[in-house]
Amino acid sequence: MKEPNLAVIEKMIYVIRGYRVMLDSDLAELYEVETGQLNRQVRRNASRFPDDFMFELNAEEFEVLKCQIGIAKSGSGGRQTPPLVFTENGVAMLSSVLRSEIAVQVNISIMRIFTKLRSFLLLEKNLTDRMNLLERNTNKMFKIVFERLDEHEEVLPANRKRIGIKINDD
């Protein structure tokens, strides 16, 4: 069995309600099962899927998703019911209810993607924190420079042309 393409899996991850999630239909495609079969297994094992592992989209979220990814409208052969979406923990739990070799391999690939996304987010936060620190330090340095210049202003000739940004009051 060939390991799923990580780039393909990465494109199947959405942010909904502040969670990174995957759609039931995308997971079913990866696991090579019908979406209905996946959902039946999940519903049979509902106690394994609390709200922070899996939830069903509300009507508004479903409409937004249809627009974003091009799900066909109801009545034209498209999906009729809002999808179930699975968080990282929910995807991990799926391996306990779908017991095929494909499910194991797909779960490994998906967990790698979620780990990669977490490390990117951590790196981004680290860079943001460093930029904020640099900005604060730079602002402090400029403040000191301008204060020093203000201190020396009295000793300069009164008819001297001032430097800086001219602000028109009109």
Secondary structure, DSSP 8 states (H G I E B T S, - for coil): -----HHHHHTTEEEETTEEEEEHHHHHHHHTS-HHHHHHHHHHTGGG--TTTEEE--HHHHHHHHHHHT---TTTTS--S--EEE-HHHHHHHHHH--SHHHHHHHHHHHHHHHHHHHHHHHHHHHHHHHHHHHHHHHHHHHHHHHHHHHTGGGS-TT----S------
